[in-house]
């Protein structure tokens, strides 16, 4: 048995409401990827690989960037999380768990939705991005989320996000850099020291860290 622990999806109601709120997401590769947005296509593809299970994460289009109003982002996160929970309930032989989307532009709203998604919906962690609308992850305002996830003893998935102040290369080189920089900030900013039981799952095999491990040391 193999488990893909970072499998992206855009659920129906979430995608429709997000696109209506901000049509710009229709130009994103995630929106145009058939297996990400079409569950029937996804399940047909998965039938070819019966020994593979997926942990569902909401596909990259950060709410804090494309739905800047807290109330909009919170509503979208709620819809997505409820749909993820339904998919895990209806297809337990395909989707072993779901990961909550949270509105990170407001840490109180993010923690509230994270707690609800875990306690009420049974989701197994939360997903954030390598920067939160440009802010690095060692920003003290994110401390309540670290504390919450330590109490739940569940992981935080980190997905890279393009940073507009760098050259926009659609994530080709900036994604590995941003992911590695986020990891660096979490260590040097003392997040791991203050929260020794915290768990992070980092996308793309740890980005540049395996290649630079001696230099990092």
C-alpha positions as CSV (number, residue, x, y, z in Angstrom):
1,X,0.0,0.0,0.0
2,X,1.2,3.5,-0.9
3,X,-0.2,6.7,0.6
4,X,0.2,10.0,-1.3
5,X,0.1,12.4,1.7
6,X,0.0,15.7,-0.4
7,X,-2.6,15.0,-3.1
8,X,-4.3,18.2,-4.4
9,X,-8.0,18.6,-5.1
10,X,-10.5,21.4,-5.8
11,X,-13.9,20.3,-4.6
12,X,-17.1,21.3,-6.5
13,X,-18.8,23.9,-4.3
14,X,-15.5,25.4,-3.2
15,X,-14.3,25.8,-6.8
16,X,-17.5,27.3,-8.0
17,X,-17.8,29.8,-5.2
18,X,-14.1,30.7,-5.4
19,X,-14.3,31.4,-9.1
20,X,-17.4,33.5,-8.7
21,X,-15.6,35.5,-6.0
22,X,-12.4,35.9,-8.0
23,X,-12.5,34.9,-11.7
24,X,-8.6,35.2,-11.8
25,X,-8.3,31.7,-10.4
26,X,-9.7,30.3,-13.6
27,X,-6.3,31.1,-15.2
28,X,-4.4,29.0,-12.6
29,X,-3.0,25.6,-13.7
30,X,-4.8,24.0,-10.7
31,X,-8.2,25.2,-12.0
32,X,-7.4,23.9,-15.4
33,X,-6.1,20.5,-14.3
34,X,-8.9,18.0,-15.0
35,X,-8.0,15.4,-12.4
36,X,-7.8,18.1,-9.7
37,X,-11.3,19.5,-10.3
38,X,-13.2,16.5,-11.7
39,X,-13.8,13.8,-9.2
40,X,-15.0,11.3,-11.7
41,X,-11.8,11.6,-13.7
42,X,-9.8,11.4,-10.5
43,X,-11.5,8.2,-9.4
44,X,-11.1,6.6,-12.9
45,X,-7.4,7.3,-12.7
46,X,-7.1,6.0,-9.2
47,X,-8.8,2.7,-10.3
48,X,-5.7,2.0,-12.3
49,X,-3.7,2.0,-9.0
50,X,-5.7,0.1,-6.4
51,X,-2.8,0.0,-4.0
52,X,-2.6,3.8,-3.7
53,X,-4.5,5.9,-1.2
54,X,-4.6,9.7,-1.0
55,X,-4.5,12.3,1.8
56,X,-6.5,15.2,0.3
57,X,-5.2,18.8,0.4
58,X,-6.9,21.8,-1.2
59,X,-5.0,22.7,-4.3
60,X,-2.7,25.7,-4.3
61,X,-4.5,29.0,-4.7
62,X,-4.0,30.7,-1.4
63,X,-7.1,32.1,0.2
64,X,-5.2,35.0,1.8
65,X,-4.0,36.1,-1.6
66,X,-7.1,35.5,-3.8
67,X,-9.8,36.0,-1.2
68,X,-8.4,38.8,0.9
69,X,-11.6,39.5,2.9
70,X,-11.5,37.4,6.0
71,X,-15.2,36.6,5.8
72,X,-14.9,35.3,2.2
73,X,-11.8,33.2,3.0
74,X,-13.4,31.8,6.1
75,X,-16.5,30.8,4.2
76,X,-14.5,29.2,1.4
77,X,-12.4,27.3,3.9
78,X,-15.5,26.0,5.6
79,X,-17.0,24.8,2.4
80,X,-13.8,23.1,1.2
81,X,-13.3,21.4,4.6
82,X,-16.8,20.0,4.7
83,X,-16.5,18.7,1.2
84,X,-13.1,17.0,2.0
85,X,-14.7,15.3,5.0
86,X,-17.6,14.1,2.8
87,X,-15.2,12.6,0.3
88,X,-13.2,10.8,3.0
89,X,-16.5,9.4,4.4
90,X,-17.9,8.3,1.0
91,X,-14.6,7.0,-0.4
92,X,-12.6,5.5,2.5
93,X,-11.0,3.0,0.1
94,X,-9.5,5.9,-1.8
95,X,-9.1,8.9,0.5
96,X,-7.6,8.0,3.9
97,X,-7.7,11.6,5.3
98,X,-8.3,15.3,4.6
99,X,-6.3,18.4,5.5
100,X,-8.1,21.6,6.4
101,X,-7.8,24.8,4.5
102,X,-7.7,27.8,6.8
103,X,-8.0,31.6,6.3
104,X,-4.5,32.7,7.4
105,X,-5.0,36.4,6.9
106,X,-6.7,36.4,10.3
107,X,-5.1,34.1,12.8
108,X,-8.1,33.9,15.1
109,X,-10.4,32.9,12.2
110,X,-7.7,30.4,11.1
111,X,-7.5,28.8,14.5
112,X,-11.3,28.7,14.8
113,X,-11.7,26.9,11.5
114,X,-8.8,24.6,12.1
115,X,-10.2,23.5,15.5
116,X,-13.7,23.0,14.0
117,X,-12.3,21.0,11.0
118,X,-10.4,18.7,13.3
119,X,-12.9,18.3,16.1
120,X,-16.2,18.2,14.1
121,X,-15.1,17.0,10.7
122,X,-12.3,14.7,11.6
123,X,-9.7,16.3,9.3
124,X,-6.1,15.3,10.2
125,X,-4.2,18.6,10.1
126,X,-4.0,22.0,8.3
127,X,-2.4,23.3,5.2
128,X,-0.6,26.7,5.1
129,X,1.8,28.3,2.6
130,X,5.5,29.1,2.7
131,X,4.6,32.8,3.1
132,X,1.3,34.2,4.3
133,X,0.6,36.9,1.8
134,X,4.3,37.8,1.8
135,X,4.9,37.3,5.5
136,X,7.5,34.7,6.6
137,X,6.3,31.9,8.9
138,X,8.4,33.0,11.9
139,X,6.2,36.1,12.3
140,X,5.0,36.0,16.0
141,X,1.4,36.5,15.0
142,X,1.2,32.9,13.8
143,X,2.1,31.5,17.3
144,X,-1.6,30.7,18.2
145,X,-1.7,28.2,15.3
146,X,1.5,26.5,16.3
147,X,0.1,26.2,19.9
148,X,-3.2,24.8,18.6
149,X,-1.7,22.2,16.4
150,X,0.6,21.0,19.2
151,X,-2.4,20.6,21.4
152,X,-4.1,18.5,18.7
153,X,-0.8,16.7,18.0
154,X,-1.5,16.9,14.3
155,X,0.8,18.1,11.5
156,X,0.9,21.3,9.4
157,X,1.3,20.8,5.7
158,X,3.4,23.5,4.0
159,X,2.8,24.3,0.3
160,X,5.1,26.8,-1.5
161,X,3.6,30.0,-2.8
162,X,5.1,32.4,-5.4
163,X,6.4,35.6,-3.8
164,X,5.7,38.5,-6.1
165,X,8.8,40.5,-5.0
166,X,10.9,37.7,-6.6
167,X,10.9,37.1,-10.3
168,X,7.6,35.4,-11.1
169,X,8.7,32.1,-12.7
170,X,5.4,30.3,-12.0
171,X,7.1,28.5,-9.2
172,X,9.8,26.8,-11.3
173,X,12.7,27.9,-9.1
174,X,11.0,30.2,-6.6
175,X,8.9,27.4,-5.1
176,X,11.9,25.3,-4.0
177,X,13.5,28.4,-2.7
178,X,10.5,29.7,-0.9
179,X,9.9,26.2,0.7
180,X,13.5,26.0,1.9
181,X,13.4,29.6,3.2
182,X,10.3,28.8,5.1
183,X,12.0,25.8,6.7
184,X,15.0,28.0,7.6
185,X,12.8,30.6,9.1
186,X,10.9,28.1,11.3
187,X,14.3,26.9,12.7
188,X,16.1,30.2,13.1
189,X,12.9,32.0,14.3
190,X,12.7,29.5,17.2
191,X,9.4,27.9,16.3
192,X,10.7,24.4,16.7
193,X,12.5,25.3,19.9
194,X,9.4,26.9,21.4
195,X,7.2,24.0,20.3
196,X,9.3,20.8,20.3
197,X,6.3,18.6,19.5
198,X,5.2,20.5,16.5
199,X,5.0,18.6,13.2
200,X,5.4,20.0,9.7
201,X,5.0,18.1,6.4
202,X,7.0,20.0,3.7
203,X,6.1,19.6,0.0
204,X,8.4,18.4,-2.7
205,X,10.6,16.2,-0.6
206,X,11.9,19.1,1.5
207,X,12.8,21.3,-1.6
208,X,16.4,22.4,-1.6
209,X,17.3,21.1,1.9
210,X,18.4,17.6,0.9
211,X,20.8,19.1,-1.7
212,X,22.2,21.7,0.7
213,X,22.3,19.7,3.9
214,X,26.1,20.0,4.4
215,X,26.0,23.8,3.6
216,X,23.1,24.2,6.0
217,X,25.0,22.4,8.7
